[in-house]
Amino acid sequence: MHRMHRYLGSLLLGVALVAPVGIQAGNSFRDDSRQDARERNQRTQRRYYDRDHRDYHQWDDREDGRYRHWREERHEVYRPFSRLQRSRQRAYWQYRHEHPDRDDRR
C-alpha cells in the first residue's frame, strides 16, 4: 500500500510538471495559425509608395473600386494599376489625395 502511494504521488508530480509545457505548446500552435492567416492576407494585398506625398497606400478591394471609378471618370478602359506607367500611377495618387474617403475626413 505504501508503495502504491509513492507511485501515485510521483505520477501526480510528473503530470503537474509537464502540464504547463503542454498548455504552452497548444497556445503557441494557435498563435502560429493566426500569424499564418495574417501573412496570407498581407500577401493578397499590395502596398504602393507615393513619392510625391511620401506615404504608403494599401491596395485592397476598396482601393480597387476607387481606381475603377477614376478610370471611368476619364472614359478609360480598365487596366490593372500595377501595369500603368509611373506617371499615370502618380496622377491617380494625386487624385486620391485631392478626393479622400469620407470616413478619412473625420
TIFI-537754 format. One record per residue (C-alpha): residue number from 0; x, y, z. Coordinates in nm, 4 decimals, padded with zeros to 6 digits. Layout:
N
(atom NUM,(X,Y,Z))
...
***
This chain:
106
(atom 0,(00.0000,00.0000,00.0000))
(atom 1,(00.2822,00.2378,00.0888))
(atom 2,(00.4449,00.1639,-00.2449))
(atom 3,(00.1241,00.2486,-00.4353))
(atom 4,(00.1029,00.5914,-00.2666))
(atom 5,(00.4627,00.6591,-00.3670))
(atom 6,(00.3901,00.5727,-00.7348))
(atom 7,(00.0701,00.7748,-00.7346))
(atom 8,(00.2477,01.0724,-00.5790))
(atom 9,(00.5272,01.0506,-00.8368))
(atom 10,(00.2738,01.0291,-01.1187))
(atom 11,(00.0826,01.3352,-00.9965))
(atom 12,(00.4056,01.5306,-00.9530))
(atom 13,(00.5125,01.4400,-01.3093))
(atom 14,(00.1765,01.5481,-01.4532))
(atom 15,(00.1920,01.8739,-01.2593))
(atom 16,(00.5370,01.9481,-01.4037))
(atom 17,(00.4535,01.8521,-01.7651))
(atom 18,(00.1057,02.0109,-01.7923))
(atom 19,(00.2220,02.3752,-01.8270))
(atom 20,(00.4539,02.2763,-02.1132))
(atom 21,(00.1647,02.1102,-02.2978))
(atom 22,(-00.0618,02.4090,-02.2454))
(atom 23,(00.2080,02.6480,-02.3702))
(atom 24,(00.2632,02.4347,-02.6818))
(atom 25,(-00.1101,02.4463,-02.7603))
(atom 26,(-00.1174,02.8253,-02.7295))
(atom 27,(00.1893,02.8576,-02.9474))
(atom 28,(00.0276,02.6470,-03.2196))
(atom 29,(-00.2842,02.8663,-03.2098))
(atom 30,(-00.0762,03.1851,-03.2343))
(atom 31,(00.1143,03.0420,-03.5324))
(atom 32,(-00.2088,02.9722,-03.7204))
(atom 33,(-00.3260,03.3303,-03.6604))
(atom 34,(00.0076,03.4629,-03.7834))
(atom 35,(-00.0201,03.2456,-04.0968))
(atom 36,(-00.3659,03.3900,-04.1697))
(atom 37,(-00.2320,03.7460,-04.1310))
(atom 38,(00.0585,03.6734,-04.3635))
(atom 39,(-00.1716,03.5220,-04.6277))
(atom 40,(-00.3916,03.8300,-04.6091))
(atom 41,(-00.0926,04.0608,-04.6465))
(atom 42,(00.0294,03.8667,-04.9485))
(atom 43,(-00.3025,03.9228,-05.1279))
(atom 44,(-00.2866,04.2977,-05.0632))
(atom 45,(-00.0203,04.5242,-05.2066))
(atom 46,(00.1321,04.8398,-05.0709))
(atom 47,(00.2300,05.1242,-05.3001))
(atom 48,(00.4576,05.4109,-05.2101))
(atom 49,(00.3507,05.7587,-05.3220))
(atom 50,(00.6728,05.9521,-05.3777))
(atom 51,(00.5049,06.2891,-05.4182))
(atom 52,(00.3211,06.2692,-05.0851))
(atom 53,(00.5730,06.0406,-04.9158))
(atom 54,(00.3203,05.7904,-04.7876))
(atom 55,(00.2055,05.4355,-04.8459))
(atom 56,(-00.1291,05.3221,-04.9816))
(atom 57,(-00.2758,04.9805,-04.9090))
(atom 58,(-00.4249,04.8304,-05.2253))
(atom 59,(-00.7351,04.6335,-05.1354))
(atom 60,(-01.0850,04.5848,-05.2761))
(atom 61,(-01.1957,04.9325,-05.1689))
(atom 62,(-00.8979,05.0993,-05.3337))
(atom 63,(-00.9513,04.8944,-05.6484))
(atom 64,(-01.3114,05.0191,-05.6629))
(atom 65,(-01.1975,05.3804,-05.6327))
(atom 66,(-00.9376,05.3202,-05.9020))
(atom 67,(-01.2046,05.1768,-06.1355))
(atom 68,(-01.4215,05.4826,-06.0680))
(atom 69,(-01.1270,05.7108,-06.1502))
(atom 70,(-01.0752,05.5266,-06.4817))
(atom 71,(-01.4472,05.5539,-06.5652))
(atom 72,(-01.4462,05.9288,-06.4967))
(atom 73,(-01.1747,05.9645,-06.7591))
(atom 74,(-01.3527,05.7283,-07.0008))
(atom 75,(-01.0546,05.4954,-06.9963))
(atom 76,(-01.0680,05.1198,-07.0348))
(atom 77,(-00.9754,04.9294,-06.7186))
(atom 78,(-00.6132,04.8351,-06.6881))
(atom 79,(-00.4512,04.6847,-06.3769))
(atom 80,(-00.2887,04.9540,-06.1663))
(atom 81,(00.0383,04.7633,-06.1459))
(atom 82,(00.0670,04.7788,-06.5264))
(atom 83,(00.0276,05.1560,-06.5539))
(atom 84,(00.3166,05.3833,-06.6337))
(atom 85,(00.4582,05.5591,-06.3279))
(atom 86,(00.3246,05.8951,-06.4458))
(atom 87,(-00.0320,05.7558,-06.4564))
(atom 88,(00.0121,05.5971,-06.1137))
(atom 89,(00.1297,05.9319,-05.9781))
(atom 90,(-00.1747,06.1007,-06.1357))
(atom 91,(-00.4021,05.8518,-05.9592))
(atom 92,(-00.2380,05.9101,-05.6196))
(atom 93,(-00.2691,06.2852,-05.6744))
(atom 94,(-00.6409,06.2357,-05.7416))
(atom 95,(-00.6755,06.0223,-05.4255))
(atom 96,(-00.5160,06.2916,-05.2113))
(atom 97,(-00.7472,06.5521,-05.3627))
(atom 98,(-01.0505,06.3239,-05.3113))
(atom 99,(-01.0016,06.1461,-04.9768))
(atom 100,(-01.2527,05.8965,-04.8428))
(atom 101,(-01.5359,06.0427,-04.6422))
(atom 102,(-01.4502,05.8274,-04.3400))
(atom 103,(-01.0879,05.9549,-04.3560))
(atom 104,(-01.2022,06.3152,-04.3044))
(atom 105,(-01.3267,06.2508,-03.9519))
***
